[in-house]
Amino acid sequence: MSEQQTPDTTLPVKESLFKRYENLTVFSIFASFVAIVVLVQLISTGGSRFPTFISPVNIVNILQQVAVPGMVAVSMTMVMISGGIDLSVGMLASLVSIIVSLGISKWGFGVWPSIGLGVVSAVVLETIMGFIISRTSVEPFIITLGGMISFQGIALLLCNSREVVMKGELDFLTTNLLQGARDPVTGLILRIPPYVLVFFLIALVGGLALTYTKYGRRIYAVGTNRRAAFLAGINVPNIRLFVYTIQGLLVGIGATMLLARINTGIITLGQGLEIDTIAMVVIGGTALSGGRGNIVGTLIGVFFLGSIANAMNLLRLPSEVQFLAKGLVVIVAVSAGDVSSRLSEFWALKREQANARIAAATAKKGGANEPGNVQADMQDSSV
Amino acid sequence: MDEILHLSHISRTFPGVRALQDISFDLKRGEVHCLCGENGAGKSTLIKILSGAYQPDEGGQIFFNGKEVSLTPLAALKMGIHTIYQEHIVFDALSVTENIFAGKEITRWGLQQRKEMRRQTEEVLRYLKSDLSPDMRMSALTSGQQKIVEIAKALVSKGNVIILDEPTASFSSKEIDTVLDIVKTIRQNGIGVIYISHHLEEIFKIGDRATVLRDGRKVSSYPIAGLSKTTLIKDMVGRDPSSFYKRERVKRGEPVLEVRNVTGNGARNVSFTLRRGEVLGIAGMVGSGRSELLEVLFGSAPLVYGEIAINGRLVKQSSPASAIRNKMCFITEDRQATGLFLPKSIAENVVVANMANTRNVIELPTHAVATGEKYVKLLSIKAPSARTQVVNLSGGNQQKVVLGKWFNTGGEIYLFDEPSRGIDVGSKQEIYKVMVDLLKGGKAIVMVSSDMPEVISMSDRVIVFKGGEIAGELTGERITEENILTLSIGDRKE
């Protein structure tokens, strides 16, 4: 049957700012969160002290905490834009940390070969999962769930369920790049380790690749409409495989950075990483169904989620509250867009109803004055 | 025989289209009443009104057993009006018994009476002379056997009227005979059957009466006894060809696409040659394997046997990507599901297919927007800019975006599947004009269409499909509705 013939004049007249800039909703929620924390700090100190939440040393602190989940969130964004998901990143990170630490402290491979081995294993394992996901119609959720459990198994087998302590061989990854710099506000030492820069570099390259390269655009196409992408000449299976390979690479790098911070390869190292990164990505506006999202949004998600625990601390709230706060932030950030569009639809309907009532009332008046008015007569009879 | 169902002066309007106009129709107990008509004649709309899915416009009346009723899906089922659609609506993982009683399980104190349900199923299957077991899983049955289960389901719930929409499409001839025998059996039980089929021989085998629809109007109604096939076909056609779109003819050039004995995806042994500057129309009933052939040509379904040559060189279309590199374009039937990225911008939609042709890794958004703007202007797409989301466009403008996507690949062979489906009249003519412009530029078009006026006015040659094979080819003056229809619904080849 023929579909409705929309007159060509009914084009989107005015788009709201929130619709035009897709990251604006999350950004404004994040900004209000920051503003509230700062305000509370100002009030509690009577405005006598600079709010510690936005002091340089605290910001640098937060950066150190979010750098590793942030790296993984970049590739998770790509996976999710392509319509997939990856639950295995946490356990994979633990596995990599155990491989690298064993390589260095037990197998005696040397630092760089061990790191290489860890990263390559992550890439290979993710690629295997990607291969299965892209060549079959099994849900990525299931495959990566299976991956997560098996990676845990491999890791525990390798380390005999024990932790692998190193002697600081990876300390060069945590050296302070800002030797001697001090926070002008608090006077504390500012620390920027290399992995924070690596995180920014990865986010930059990832963001540019998604927006400005053919492969980036193809990831969006595959996530939006797989069948149409296939018919437009895109090798859909390979694109879906490729995002998992990238995921493996970034998990490998990220896990090495985490290991450098903790100096111990241990099964709990990556615990909860998958939950955190998925939360960061969805806060940033990436759709679970694929096709929508971007790295800038993900970065907002990374900083937002990463600063919650820190803020709770500064506000002297019990640390248990942070889970509740994180959960609420995920729910609010993800439903905000939908709620606001529903609200605007509701108000548009109200306006339309009011206009229609006015129109009906004037028509009725006109009908009473001119009894011959056919249109008004018809409306009268229908009322 | 008493009248069980009577429709008088039924019309149904959709925005911009009158799907049914002043239809009167009746059905007696124990009768098989066949509905005939081309694609889009209004048969489906009529049965949707009978099943309660659509409400008729004001002024029409429906009588059931002499009483006026208004039909909703639930009311229709309560009166025992069962519609069995072309596509199966079954629960694959459940057994025959569970399918038959889905939603109306026999229970006692909330517990299922499995034995009783099984017994009734067995009884009805025996009555239908079927050898199916009540315990078989639905997924293990052929589509013909699933159809039998659906008929059994209607019988178990005391059906009065059974509507069969294309029950035999894609069946083997043995399965067709089984279904026809079952229809004869249930008719003897005083049930009224409305039977829709594209296959005239079935209608003549089991029908008591035939009603012909054309363009939403009832043309005629005959008892089958003494009726000839030619009369029926004449009534189904009969539009005035002078009202069709007049297209400019273009001088034909050298052959660009040669298809030899192509078999696969339901198409069998198809051969033709396409020349530059020519539209080859492919007509036939829905489900006759036309779109399936295009899929094979475009590499999105596997070629089982045969050869495809482009510009005299044999090509291997292993995927759409290779087809695009061989300068082929495929404007699919369902543009929203398979042709467009609806939430994305015009620009992004337009540049996506040409990526298969380029080695560039960098794909600048600004370049995409510039390309998008070019096609917005060239095809006069009604949109504020190339950044507009495609989902906000009307059907005609969406189709133009699809065209822009393929123009951008520099393709030469255009496969159109239903080029103007769901498009208003104005945009339709614009699309036709664009197609003629393509021909002038030395391109060639294969066009699958179920819209008769479109096939007749746009095609230089027409091949008619039936059961996945070419039933005949028509050229010049011989391209008429009557000839196309005779070829597409004529006797089934055994």
Contacts between the chains, C-beta under 8 A, distances in Angstrom:
chain1	res1	chain2	res2	distance
A	1	B	14	5.9
A	1	B	17	6.8
A	1	B	19	6.5
A	1	B	45	7.4
A	1	B	422	7.9
A	2	B	14	6.8
A	2	B	16	6.2
A	2	B	17	4.8
A	2	B	422	5.5
A	2	B	423	7.6
A	2	B	424	7.4
A	3	B	395	5.2
A	3	B	422	4.3
A	4	B	15	4.8
A	4	B	16	7.1
A	5	B	15	6.4
A	5	B	16	4.5
A	5	B	394	7.0
A	5	B	395	7.8
A	5	B	424	4.1
A	6	B	394	4.0
A	6	B	395	7.7
A	7	B	394	8.0
A	8	B	382	4.1
A	8	B	394	6.5
A	8	B	397	7.4
A	11	B	382	7.2
A	11	B	383	6.7
A	11	B	384	5.8
A	11	B	388	7.4
A	11	B	392	6.9
A	12	B	384	7.4
A	12	B	388	7.1
A	12	B	392	5.3
A	211	B	365	6.4
A	212	B	362	5.9
A	212	B	363	6.6
A	212	B	364	6.1
A	212	B	365	7.2
A	213	B	361	5.3
A	213	B	362	5.9
A	213	B	363	5.9
A	214	B	355	5.2
A	214	B	358	7.5
A	214	B	360	6.4
A	214	B	361	5.6
A	214	B	362	7.4
A	214	B	363	4.5
A	215	B	361	7.2
A	216	B	363	7.6
A	217	B	348	7.0
A	217	B	351	7.7
A	217	B	352	7.2
A	217	B	355	7.3
A	217	B	363	5.3
A	218	B	352	7.9
A	218	B	355	6.8
A	220	B	341	7.8
A	220	B	344	7.1
A	220	B	348	7.6
A	221	B	341	6.0
A	221	B	344	7.8
A	221	B	348	7.9
A	221	B	352	5.5
A	224	B	341	4.3
A	224	B	342	7.6
A	224	B	343	6.2
A	224	B	344	6.0
A	225	B	337	7.6
A	225	B	338	7.7
A	225	B	340	7.2
A	225	B	341	5.2
A	225	B	342	7.3
A	227	B	337	6.6
A	227	B	338	4.9
A	228	B	337	7.5
A	228	B	338	5.3
A	228	B	339	5.9
A	228	B	340	6.2
A	228	B	341	6.1
A	229	B	341	7.8
A	229	B	352	7.5
A	230	B	300	6.7
A	230	B	320	6.1
A	231	B	298	7.5
A	231	B	300	6.0
A	231	B	320	5.1
A	231	B	330	6.2
A	231	B	332	6.5
A	231	B	338	5.7
A	231	B	339	7.3
A	232	B	320	7.0
A	232	B	324	7.8
A	232	B	352	4.8
A	232	B	353	4.2
A	232	B	355	7.8
A	232	B	356	7.5
A	232	B	405	7.1
A	233	B	319	7.6
A	233	B	320	4.9
A	233	B	321	3.9
A	233	B	323	7.6
A	233	B	324	4.2
A	233	B	325	7.8
A	233	B	353	5.6
A	233	B	355	7.0
A	233	B	356	3.2
A	234	B	321	7.2
A	234	B	352	7.4
A	234	B	355	7.2
A	234	B	356	7.4
A	235	B	319	7.3
A	235	B	321	6.3
A	291	B	341	7.5
A	291	B	343	6.4
A	291	B	344	7.8
A	292	B	343	6.8
